[in-house]
Amino acid sequence: MSDSGGLLPDGLRLRRAHPQDLDDVMWLEHASFPTDAWSASQMSGELYSPHGYYVVVETTDDGAPTVVGYAGLSSLAGNPVADVQTIAVSAEHRGRGIGRALFTELLDEARRRAVEEVFLEVRADNPVAQAMYTAFGFEHIATRPRYYQPDGVDAWVMRATLAPTRQGPGPIGQETLDA
C-alpha cells in the first residue's frame, strides 16, 4: 500500500481497514469522542458492512504498526449519494495532514462508486473540521439541534457535489487528487 499519493508524512501509511482493526479503532474512537463514541458493535457493523469503505492510517516504523487515524464512508451500490460516517486522528498526530489524507481517500472512493453527492455531520463546536470540509467544497446546508448527546451540541449537515472522476479505479493511495 502507499501513503495516499504523498499526502502523508514519512513513517505513516494509509490502508483499507480490516475487522481485526476494531480494538485499535475503538481505542481511538473513545479517545477522540469521549462523550459520544460509537459502541464496539456499531463500529464492527460498519467494518463488516458491504456498503462501507473504511480506511486507517498507521505507523510503519518502530515495531508493530499503530493506528493513528481512521475514516469511513457509506454508500449503497448504485446510489448516487454517500455519507461520511466518521473520521478521527489521534491527538498527538493532528495537524500533520492525516485527516486530509483520510478524507481525500473517502472522496476518491465515492468517485469510484459514481457518487454525485456526499453528506456529513460535524459538531457545531468543531471549527477545525468545518474548515477542512469547506476547503473540500462542502457547504453547511442545515443544522440538527442537540444532535450530539449527551453534550447537546448541534450538528452541521454539510454537502458537496462531486465532479465525475476522469480515471478508473486504482489501488488505494494511487489516485490523484482531483479537488
Backbone as CSV, one residue per row, in Angstrom:
resi,resn,N_x,N_y,N_z,CA_x,CA_y,CA_z,C_x,C_y,C_z
1,MET,0.845,-1.183,0.000,0.000,0.000,0.000,0.886,1.240,0.000
2,SER,0.279,2.349,-0.238,1.012,3.594,-0.405,0.671,4.568,0.706
3,ASP,1.173,5.759,0.580,0.909,6.791,1.579,-0.105,7.802,1.087
4,SER,-1.028,7.377,0.239,-2.099,8.216,-0.309,-1.533,9.354,-1.150
5,GLY,-0.721,8.966,-2.139,-0.242,9.940,-3.106,0.719,10.957,-2.536
6,GLY,1.464,10.603,-1.501,2.428,11.525,-0.931,1.829,12.515,0.034
7,LEU,0.564,12.333,0.411,-0.076,13.271,1.323,0.312,13.056,2.780
8,LEU,0.865,11.902,3.100,1.194,11.584,4.486,2.672,11.794,4.775
9,PRO,2.990,12.181,6.014,4.399,12.279,6.399,5.063,10.906,6.364
10,ASP,6.383,10.892,6.273,7.140,9.640,6.323,6.789,8.883,7.594
11,GLY,6.820,7.561,7.502,6.553,6.729,8.669,5.088,6.397,8.873
12,LEU,4.234,6.835,7.938,2.802,6.553,8.027,2.321,5.997,6.701
13,ARG,1.312,5.114,6.759,0.699,4.615,5.529,-0.807,4.517,5.720
14,LEU,-1.500,4.661,4.599,-2.949,4.557,4.569,-3.285,3.213,3.947
15,ARG,-4.230,2.495,4.562,-4.658,1.210,4.016,-6.130,0.997,4.339
16,ARG,-6.719,0.033,3.657,-8.102,-0.356,3.917,-8.188,-0.952,5.322
17,ALA,-9.215,-0.600,6.059,-9.417,-1.143,7.400,-9.919,-2.572,7.313
18,HIS,-9.563,-3.371,8.307,-9.996,-4.757,8.428,-10.756,-4.918,9.739
19,PRO,-11.644,-5.891,9.831,-12.333,-6.129,11.110,-11.362,-6.335,12.278
20,GLN,-10.152,-6.829,11.990,-9.157,-7.017,13.052,-8.659,-5.687,13.621
21,ASP,-8.968,-4.570,12.964,-8.578,-3.251,13.454,-9.539,-2.721,14.511
22,LEU,-10.601,-3.468,14.816,-11.655,-2.957,15.696,-11.112,-2.447,17.027
23,ASP,-10.255,-3.199,17.704,-9.757,-2.757,19.014,-8.998,-1.444,18.913
24,ASP,-8.126,-1.330,17.907,-7.364,-0.093,17.744,-8.277,1.080,17.398
25,VAL,-9.228,0.830,16.511,-10.169,1.885,16.121,-11.012,2.312,17.321
26,MET,-11.466,1.357,18.123,-12.294,1.693,19.290,-11.499,2.471,20.335
27,TRP,-10.214,2.138,20.518,-9.392,2.912,21.455,-9.343,4.366,21.000
28,LEU,-9.099,4.569,19.705,-9.023,5.922,19.159,-10.391,6.598,19.166
29,GLU,-11.438,5.845,18.925,-12.812,6.381,18.972,-13.112,6.961,20.351
30,HIS,-12.799,6.203,21.393,-13.066,6.682,22.761,-12.160,7.843,23.149
31,ALA,-10.918,7.830,22.680,-10.010,8.943,22.967,-10.457,10.216,22.248
32,SER,-11.001,10.064,21.031,-11.389,11.220,20.217,-12.771,11.755,20.556
33,PHE,-13.676,10.868,20.948,-15.066,11.247,21.202,-15.491,10.721,22.578
34,PRO,-14.932,11.270,23.648,-15.155,10.676,24.979,-16.611,10.646,25.429
35,THR,-17.426,11.591,24.982,-18.813,11.622,25.462,-19.812,10.984,24.507
36,ASP,-19.426,10.799,23.244,-20.406,10.262,22.287,-19.780,9.261,21.324
37,ALA,-18.864,8.443,21.821,-18.221,7.418,20.996,-19.230,6.372,20.555
38,TRP,-18.976,5.815,19.381,-19.770,4.684,18.915,-19.460,3.481,19.785
39,SER,-20.388,2.549,19.831,-20.139,1.298,20.545,-19.310,0.376,19.655
40,ALA,-18.683,-0.608,20.278,-17.902,-1.586,19.511,-18.793,-2.333,18.522
41,SER,-20.029,-2.627,18.915,-20.911,-3.352,17.988,-21.290,-2.474,16.793
42,GLN,-21.501,-1.171,17.008,-21.788,-0.269,15.888,-20.599,-0.207,14.934
43,MET,-19.407,-0.040,15.511,-18.215,0.081,14.667,-17.934,-1.232,13.947
44,SER,-18.119,-2.342,14.622,-17.916,-3.642,13.994,-18.868,-3.810,12.808
45,GLY,-20.113,-3.418,12.998,-21.087,-3.481,11.908,-20.646,-2.661,10.711
46,GLU,-20.049,-1.506,10.976,-19.555,-0.662,9.888,-18.384,-1.322,9.166
47,LEU,-17.458,-1.901,9.926,-16.277,-2.527,9.320,-16.658,-3.741,8.468
48,TYR,-17.731,-4.435,8.847,-18.180,-5.612,8.097,-19.178,-5.273,6.990
49,SER,-19.723,-4.081,6.987,-20.784,-3.728,6.044,-20.293,-3.757,4.590
50,PRO,-21.072,-4.377,3.706,-20.695,-4.358,2.288,-20.862,-2.969,1.668
51,HIS,-21.545,-2.078,2.360,-21.771,-0.721,1.852,-20.729,0.262,2.343
52,GLY,-19.932,-0.157,3.308,-18.958,0.740,3.901,-17.597,0.652,3.244
53,TYR,-16.826,1.714,3.437,-15.436,1.770,2.987,-14.676,2.479,4.100
54,TYR,-13.930,1.704,4.854,-13.177,2.243,5.990,-11.691,2.116,5.733
55,VAL,-10.964,3.159,6.092,-9.516,3.187,5.931,-8.880,3.604,7.252
56,VAL,-7.630,3.199,7.428,-6.855,3.603,8.599,-5.522,4.161,8.130
57,VAL,-4.944,5.009,8.968,-3.552,5.425,8.819,-2.823,4.815,10.001
58,GLU,-1.706,4.159,9.696,-0.931,3.509,10.749,0.544,3.861,10.603
59,THR,1.257,3.707,11.723,2.694,3.930,11.701,3.362,2.764,10.984
60,THR,4.520,3.029,10.395,5.252,1.984,9.683,6.643,1.768,10.256
61,ASP,6.987,2.480,11.315,8.309,2.297,11.909,8.169,1.963,13.391
62,ASP,9.271,1.633,14.027,9.291,1.338,15.465,8.387,0.174,15.853
63,GLY,8.583,-0.971,15.225,7.879,-2.174,15.655,6.503,-2.327,15.053
64,ALA,5.584,-2.838,15.873,4.225,-3.127,15.407,3.518,-1.839,14.984
65,PRO,2.777,-1.883,13.872,2.042,-0.689,13.429,1.013,-0.246,14.464
66,THR,0.828,1.048,14.577,-0.167,1.629,15.464,-1.127,2.462,14.624
67,VAL,-2.431,2.233,14.785,-3.436,3.025,14.075,-3.498,4.409,14.717
68,VAL,-3.295,5.456,13.895,-3.316,6.830,14.395,-4.451,7.639,13.780
69,GLY,-5.225,7.030,12.882,-6.366,7.699,12.298,-7.231,6.711,11.548
70,TYR,-8.506,7.040,11.401,-9.417,6.189,10.638,-10.539,7.057,10.112
71,ALA,-11.202,6.533,9.083,-12.335,7.242,8.495,-13.200,6.236,7.759
72,GLY,-14.492,6.564,7.622,-15.402,5.664,6.946,-16.445,6.381,6.120
73,LEU,-16.819,5.721,5.036,-17.823,6.197,4.098,-18.864,5.100,3.950
74,SER,-20.116,5.488,3.752,-21.173,4.522,3.494,-21.928,4.941,2.242
75,SER,-22.148,3.965,1.370,-22.867,4.225,0.131,-23.417,2.910,-0.400
76,LEU,-24.716,2.843,-0.599,-25.333,1.653,-1.173,-24.952,1.538,-2.641
77,ALA,-24.768,0.321,-3.120,-24.395,0.089,-4.517,-25.392,0.765,-5.447
78,GLY,-24.876,1.518,-6.391,-25.716,2.179,-7.375,-26.381,3.454,-6.899
79,ASN,-26.226,3.795,-5.627,-26.831,5.005,-5.086,-25.895,6.180,-5.350
80,PRO,-26.404,7.281,-5.897,-25.535,8.421,-6.199,-25.209,9.288,-4.983
81,VAL,-25.579,8.814,-3.789,-25.355,9.577,-2.557,-24.528,8.731,-1.592
82,ALA,-23.609,9.391,-0.881,-22.804,8.719,0.145,-22.760,9.589,1.386
83,ASP,-22.474,8.942,2.515,-22.335,9.644,3.787,-20.967,9.352,4.385
84,VAL,-20.292,10.409,4.815,-19.089,10.229,5.612,-19.572,9.873,7.002
85,GLN,-19.220,8.677,7.463,-19.705,8.185,8.744,-18.887,8.713,9.913
86,THR,-17.569,8.722,9.761,-16.701,9.114,10.859,-15.305,9.385,10.341
87,ILE,-14.583,10.189,11.103,-13.168,10.442,10.832,-12.542,10.882,12.141
88,ALA,-11.381,10.329,12.442,-10.687,10.691,13.678,-9.189,10.509,13.500
89,VAL,-8.433,11.373,14.156,-6.974,11.309,14.176,-6.538,11.470,15.623
90,SER,-5.573,10.661,16.049,-5.097,10.751,17.430,-4.561,12.151,17.714
91,ALA,-4.760,12.613,18.940,-4.385,13.980,19.317,-2.920,14.282,19.005
92,GLU,-2.039,13.329,19.275,-0.613,13.595,19.059,-0.208,13.609,17.591
93,HIS,-1.103,13.209,16.687,-0.800,13.207,15.253,-1.601,14.248,14.470
94,ARG,-2.381,15.058,15.148,-3.176,16.081,14.447,-2.273,17.188,13.910
95,GLY,-2.760,17.845,12.866,-2.022,18.951,12.280,-0.923,18.517,11.321
96,ARG,-0.907,17.251,10.933,0.131,16.720,10.043,-0.436,16.271,8.693
97,GLY,-1.700,16.578,8.418,-2.300,16.233,7.134,-2.952,14.868,7.093
98,ILE,-3.018,14.173,8.229,-3.596,12.828,8.250,-5.095,12.881,7.968
99,GLY,-5.804,13.812,8.597,-7.234,13.956,8.350,-7.514,14.266,6.890
100,ARG,-6.708,15.125,6.307,-6.864,15.475,4.886,-6.632,14.246,4.006
101,ALA,-5.627,13.437,4.318,-5.346,12.225,3.530,-6.494,11.231,3.653
102,LEU,-7.004,11.034,4.868,-8.144,10.131,5.067,-9.366,10.622,4.294
103,PHE,-9.655,11.914,4.412,-10.833,12.476,3.761,-10.692,12.409,2.240
104,THR,-9.496,12.671,1.728,-9.242,12.568,0.292,-9.533,11.160,-0.197
105,GLU,-9.098,10.152,0.567,-9.338,8.761,0.168,-10.831,8.441,0.156
106,LEU,-11.591,8.953,1.148,-13.042,8.709,1.148,-13.689,9.319,-0.086
107,LEU,-13.299,10.534,-0.434,-13.890,11.185,-1.606,-13.469,10.482,-2.892
108,ASP,-12.239,9.997,-2.944,-11.808,9.215,-4.111,-12.660,7.958,-4.264
109,GLU,-12.926,7.274,-3.134,-13.767,6.082,-3.188,-15.188,6.440,-3.622
110,ALA,-15.705,7.556,-3.133,-17.045,7.980,-3.550,-17.076,8.181,-5.071
111,ARG,-16.035,8.787,-5.611,-15.974,8.968,-7.070,-15.902,7.622,-7.783
112,ARG,-15.118,6.693,-7.255,-15.032,5.367,-7.882,-16.392,4.681,-7.880
113,ARG,-17.223,4.993,-6.894,-18.566,4.410,-6.805,-19.603,5.226,-7.587
114,ALA,-19.153,6.218,-8.328,-20.021,7.092,-9.130,-21.006,7.876,-8.267
115,VAL,-20.588,8.220,-7.059,-21.399,9.045,-6.168,-21.385,10.484,-6.681
116,GLU,-22.533,11.127,-6.608,-22.657,12.511,-7.067,-22.719,13.509,-5.916
117,GLU,-23.244,13.074,-4.763,-23.339,13.955,-3.594,-22.851,13.218,-2.355
118,VAL,-22.097,13.941,-1.524,-21.615,13.383,-0.264,-22.119,14.275,0.855
119,PHE,-22.626,13.639,1.904,-23.139,14.339,3.073,-22.309,13.951,4.297
120,LEU,-22.309,14.832,5.290,-21.682,14.527,6.571,-22.293,15.411,7.641
121,GLU,-22.099,14.986,8.894,-22.442,15.826,10.037,-21.152,16.140,10.773
122,VAL,-21.057,17.351,11.269,-19.898,17.779,12.056,-20.400,18.610,13.226
123,ARG,-19.734,18.459,14.353,-20.127,19.218,15.540,-20.030,20.708,15.258
124,ALA,-21.025,21.454,15.701,-21.040,22.908,15.527,-19.886,23.569,16.270
125,ASP,-19.329,22.886,17.270,-18.223,23.448,18.049,-16.858,22.911,17.591
126,ASN,-16.764,22.471,16.327,-15.507,21.958,15.794,-15.102,22.759,14.544
127,PRO,-14.587,23.987,14.733,-14.255,24.830,13.578,-13.101,24.281,12.733
128,VAL,-12.204,23.499,13.314,-11.095,22.942,12.540,-11.627,21.965,11.491
129,ALA,-12.508,21.049,11.900,-13.096,20.106,10.949,-13.969,20.835,9.931
130,GLN,-14.750,21.809,10.395,-15.603,22.562,9.470,-14.766,23.233,8.383
131,ALA,-13.629,23.804,8.760,-12.758,24.484,7.793,-12.194,23.486,6.778
132,MET,-11.814,22.289,7.239,-11.300,21.285,6.311,-12.384,20.885,5.313
133,TYR,-13.591,20.616,5.811,-14.669,20.207,4.911,-15.000,21.317,3.919
134,THR,-15.015,22.547,4.369,-15.281,23.680,3.485,-14.205,23.770,2.396
135,ALA,-12.948,23.525,2.774,-11.856,23.564,1.798,-12.022,22.495,0.719
136,PHE,-12.733,21.417,1.027,-13.012,20.360,0.056,-14.294,20.639,-0.727
137,GLY,-14.914,21.792,-0.518,-16.098,22.147,-1.291,-17.421,21.827,-0.623
138,PHE,-17.394,21.465,0.656,-18.639,21.174,1.372,-19.282,22.471,1.843
139,GLU,-20.624,22.473,1.815,-21.400,23.621,2.272,-22.270,23.217,3.446
140,HIS,-22.433,24.129,4.396,-23.331,23.934,5.534,-24.751,24.155,5.012
141,ILE,-25.571,23.076,5.014,-26.911,23.174,4.427,-28.033,23.094,5.457
142,ALA,-27.715,22.633,6.663,-28.747,22.520,7.699,-28.064,22.344,9.052
143,THR,-28.846,22.530,10.110,-28.357,22.302,11.470,-29.319,21.372,12.178
144,ARG,-28.778,20.367,12.841,-29.579,19.448,13.648,-29.364,19.816,15.113
145,PRO,-30.389,20.427,15.724,-30.225,20.871,17.115,-29.958,19.700,18.068
146,ARG,-29.015,19.910,18.965,-28.697,18.970,20.061,-28.453,17.548,19.549
147,TYR,-27.881,17.404,18.371,-27.660,16.106,17.728,-26.679,15.241,18.518
148,TYR,-25.607,15.851,18.993,-24.580,15.088,19.712,-24.929,15.034,21.191
149,GLN,-25.174,13.808,21.646,-25.572,13.579,23.036,-24.475,12.782,23.743
150,PRO,-24.278,12.975,25.021,-25.119,13.745,25.946,-24.790,15.227,26.015
151,ASP,-23.866,15.719,25.173,-23.423,17.115,25.255,-24.477,18.126,24.826
152,GLY,-25.427,17.697,23.978,-26.432,18.622,23.470,-25.887,19.593,22.437
153,VAL,-24.811,19.220,21.759,-24.192,20.085,20.755,-24.882,19.882,19.406
154,ASP,-25.121,20.991,18.717,-25.734,20.937,17.393,-24.790,20.275,16.390
155,ALA,-25.379,19.692,15.342,-24.613,19.162,14.214,-24.875,20.026,12.996
156,TRP,-23.810,20.362,12.307,-23.948,20.970,10.997,-24.057,19.840,9.983
157,VAL,-25.059,19.890,9.122,-25.139,18.974,7.990,-24.459,19.694,6.828
158,MET,-23.487,19.008,6.231,-22.746,19.589,5.121,-22.870,18.678,3.911
159,ARG,-22.808,19.290,2.722,-22.961,18.549,1.471,-21.975,19.077,0.436
160,ALA,-21.484,18.144,-0.388,-20.665,18.517,-1.546,-21.142,17.728,-2.751
161,THR,-21.074,18.363,-3.902,-21.343,17.695,-5.173,-19.998,17.315,-5.764
162,LEU,-19.870,16.061,-6.172,-18.609,15.585,-6.725,-18.632,15.646,-8.241
163,ALA,-17.526,16.106,-8.793,-17.343,16.023,-10.238,-17.011,14.583,-10.569
164,PRO,-17.500,14.078,-11.692,-17.173,12.693,-12.063,-15.667,12.527,-12.203
165,THR,-15.197,11.359,-11.855,-13.769,11.079,-11.961,-13.385,10.857,-13.411
166,ARG,-12.166,11.238,-13.751,-11.668,11.028,-15.108,-10.750,9.818,-15.165
167,GLN,-10.654,9.107,-14.075,-9.738,7.968,-14.012,-10.489,6.733,-13.563
168,GLY,-9.943,5.603,-13.867,-10.532,4.355,-13.430,-10.111,4.027,-12.015
169,PRO,-10.681,2.989,-11.449,-10.301,2.585,-10.105,-8.826,2.193,-10.059
170,GLY,-8.215,2.471,-8.938,-6.823,2.105,-8.751,-6.618,1.639,-7.332
171,PRO,-5.456,1.140,-7.043,-5.199,0.706,-5.678,-5.250,1.891,-4.721
172,ILE,-5.624,1.624,-3.514,-5.737,2.673,-2.512,-4.436,3.461,-2.459
173,GLY,-4.596,4.767,-2.431,-3.435,5.625,-2.320,-2.794,5.973,-3.645
174,GLN,-3.238,5.393,-4.745,-2.624,5.673,-6.040,-3.411,6.712,-6.832
175,GLU,-4.527,7.158,-6.301,-5.348,8.109,-7.022,-4.719,9.500,-6.943
176,THR,-5.029,10.320,-7.943,-4.608,11.702,-7.893,-5.722,12.510,-7.260
177,LEU,-5.360,13.597,-6.662,-6.336,14.459,-6.004,-6.969,15.343,-7.061
178,ASP,-8.278,15.187,-7.259,-8.992,15.963,-8.277,-9.391,17.335,-7.765
179,ALA,-9.559,17.448,-6.443,-10.090,18.694,-5.884,-9.050,19.784,-5.844
